[in-house]
Amino acid sequence: RCRAIMEELARLLRGEPIEIDPYKGVDPNLSDDWKCFCCWERPEKLSTCSLCCIARYCNRACQKSAYKEHKAECKEYSDLFVTLQREEEKLRSLPARYFDTAEGHFWGILDTRDYMRARLGVANAIKSMGHFKEYRPLREKALSHYLGLLRLCDRDNLGVRMKVPFILLELNRDEHCFSFIK
């Protein structure tokens, strides 16, 4: 592999054209399948972390060996998710029924802002995990939260609109990205 790189570099220095595979619109690193968060293997069955419900492991040994690394992000995500659930329950218990009556105008209602911030925190955490692990399902989940936030607050007071095109490109949805920007 190093020899091939050195040969291409020598051709470039001599001014010879280099053959480059054209971009096919697909990220070869993005995986549709879940892999073990520790050994990166793809067994048929993976167990899920009971706290964050995101991390996947092929066996107990992998879960134990990855625990130190996973512990911080797991705690952060689970805390964010618990906060989101609490804020959603609080909103749904109010007589105003904001989810039914205020779609598109959430940010203008003070009662909804904590929910919006909590949902943004969850979306950002999922996006971060999806970026590091290169998993399509996590990026899809983050995209779903971001689009949900835009549906609830069409003025985009949280700056979500700037994140969506990049996730769409990462998911190889170039046409959707173009339509979203347009």
C-alpha positions in Angstrom: 0.0 0.0 0.0 2.8 2.4 0.9 4.6 1.5 -2.3 1.5 2.4 -4.4 1.2 5.7 -2.7 4.8 6.5 -3.3 4.5 5.6 -6.9 1.4 7.9 -7.3 3.3 10.7 -5.6 6.3 10.2 -7.9 4.0 10.3 -11.0 2.4 13.5 -9.6 5.8 15.1 -9.2 6.7 14.2 -12.8 3.6 15.9 -13.9 1.8 12.8 -15.0 -2.0 12.6 -14.5 -3.2 10.5 -11.6 -6.3 8.3 -12.0 -8.8 9.1 -9.3 -12.0 7.2 -8.9 -14.9 9.6 -9.4 -17.2 10.4 -6.4 -20.2 8.1 -6.6 -22.2 9.9 -4.0 -21.8 7.2 -1.3 -19.6 7.4 1.8 -17.8 4.0 1.9 -17.2 4.4 5.6 -20.9 4.8 6.6 -22.3 1.6 7.9 -25.9 0.5 7.7 -25.2 -2.3 10.1 -24.6 -2.0 13.8 -21.1 -3.0 14.9 -19.8 -3.8 18.3 -18.7 -0.6 20.0 -15.6 -2.4 21.2 -14.2 -4.8 18.7 -16.1 -3.4 15.6 -17.3 -6.9 14.6 -20.7 -7.5 13.1 -22.1 -10.5 14.8 -25.7 -11.6 14.1 -26.8 -10.6 17.6 -25.7 -7.6 19.6 -26.7 -6.6 23.1 -27.6 -3.0 23.8 -26.4 -0.8 26.6 -29.2 -0.7 29.1 -28.5 2.9 30.2 -28.2 4.8 26.9 -29.8 2.2 24.6 -27.4 3.2 21.8 -24.1 1.4 22.4 -24.1 -2.2 21.1 -21.8 -5.0 22.2 -21.3 -8.6 20.9 -20.7 -10.0 24.4 -20.2 -9.1 28.0 -16.4 -9.1 27.7 -16.6 -6.4 25.0 -19.0 -4.4 27.1 -16.7 -4.5 30.1 -13.6 -3.6 28.1 -15.3 -0.6 26.5 -16.9 0.6 29.7 -14.3 3.2 30.6 -14.5 4.8 27.2 -18.3 4.6 26.9 -19.1 5.6 30.5 -18.9 9.4 30.0 -20.9 9.6 26.8 -23.4 7.1 28.1 -24.1 9.0 31.3 -24.3 12.3 29.3 -26.7 10.9 26.8 -28.9 9.1 29.4 -29.1 12.3 31.5 -30.1 14.3 28.4 -32.7 11.7 27.4 -34.2 11.7 31.0 -34.4 15.5 30.9 -36.1 15.4 27.5 -38.7 12.9 28.8 -39.3 15.0 31.9 -39.8 18.2 29.9 -42.1 16.4 27.4 -44.2 15.0 30.3 -44.4 18.5 31.9 -45.6 20.0 28.6 -48.1 17.3 27.9 -49.6 17.7 31.4 -50.4 21.4 30.8 -53.9 22.2 29.8 -52.7 24.3 26.7 -51.9 21.2 24.7 -49.0 22.9 22.9 -48.0 19.8 20.8 -51.5 20.0 19.1 -52.0 23.7 18.9 -48.6 25.5 18.7 -46.7 23.5 16.0 -44.4 25.9 14.3 -44.4 28.5 17.1 -42.9 26.6 20.0 -40.1 29.0 20.8 -42.5 31.9 21.2 -44.1 30.1 24.2 -41.9 30.2 27.3 -43.2 27.0 28.6 -41.8 25.1 25.6 -38.2 26.4 25.6 -36.8 23.9 28.1 -38.3 21.0 26.0 -36.7 22.5 22.9 -33.3 22.8 24.5 -33.5 19.3 25.9 -34.4 17.9 22.5 -31.6 19.8 20.9 -29.2 18.3 23.5 -30.3 14.8 22.7 -30.1 15.4 18.9 -26.5 16.8 19.3 -25.4 13.9 21.4 -26.8 11.3 19.0 -25.2 13.2 16.1 -21.9 13.2 17.9 -22.0 9.4 18.5 -23.1 8.8 14.9 -20.3 10.8 13.6 -17.6 9.0 15.7 -19.0 5.5 15.1 -20.1 6.2 11.4 -23.5 4.6 11.8 -26.3 5.5 9.5 -29.0 4.6 12.1 -27.6 7.2 14.6 -27.4 9.9 12.0 -30.9 9.1 10.9 -32.1 9.4 14.5 -30.3 12.7 14.9 -31.8 14.0 11.6 -35.3 13.0 12.8 -34.9 15.1 16.0 -33.6 18.1 14.1 -36.4 17.9 11.6 -38.8 17.6 14.5 -37.4 20.7 16.1 -37.8 22.6 12.8 -41.4 21.4 12.6 -42.1 22.7 16.1 -40.3 25.9 15.6 -40.2 27.0 12.0 -38.2 30.2 12.8 -35.3 28.0 13.9 -34.3 29.9 17.0 -31.9 27.1 18.0 -29.8 27.1 14.8 -30.9 23.6 13.7 -31.3 24.6 10.0 -27.5 24.8 9.6 -27.0 21.2 10.8 -29.5 19.4 8.6 -27.8 19.8 5.2 -24.6 18.3 6.5 -26.3 15.3 8.0 -28.2 14.8 4.7 -24.9 14.9 2.8 -23.3 12.4 5.3 -26.3 10.1 4.7 -25.6 10.3 0.9 -28.9 12.2 0.3 -27.6 14.8 -2.0 -30.9 15.6 -3.7 -32.7 15.9 -0.3 -30.0 18.3 0.8 -30.4 20.4 -2.3 -34.1 20.5 -1.8 -33.8 21.4 1.9 -31.4 24.3 1.1 -33.5 25.5 -1.8 
